[in-house]
Amino acid sequence: MPYRQLSLRKRCETILGRLDLPHPFSLDALCGRIADQRGRPIRLHPLPKEAAESGVCGLWVGTVSVDYVFYEAQTSPLHREHIVLHELGHILFGHNSLEGAETGPSGSAGVPVILGRTNYTTRQEQEAEMLASLIRTSAGLPPVAEAAGTLARLESAMGYRPVQHGG
């Protein structure tokens, strides 16, 4: 494993080690535990249609008093859960900007932190994505790719055809 990947995994495992995952796993319970640690609530909301159409599938807006996590609503429940876990990864890492520049404590001086999930090319995106995957694994949930394949086979067997969206 390349040093950079090992370093990334170690950073994620350090945060995961401090995280008290609920058993059985519940996304709501995890959000509650993280909110308690941070001293402010986490509010989950579907993304506005315009944001989803622009290619954003997840978004974290952190303010002094509340963290808002937005997720793509027009996708499978499994994907929605993973999007939220990814955004929680940003919160747990304390990411503060779109480009990876540290700008001070999230929501400092009343200025909200806004992180949108569109790709995985920055260090912050890679950290959030790996942490989301490690949370899934540690909670005993199937990896997204494996679960998505199983879900697709089940949906196909039941005659379900997903709605196609433009773009």
Protein Blocks (a to p, Z undefined) as FASTA:
>chain_A
ZZklmmmmmmmmmmmmmpccdddddfklmmmmmmmmnopacddddddfklmmnopabdcd
ddfkbccddddfkbcfklmmmmmmmmmmmmmnopabfnopaebjehiahiacddddfbfk
bfklmmmmmmmmmmmmmnopacfklmmmmmmmmmmmnopacdddeZZ
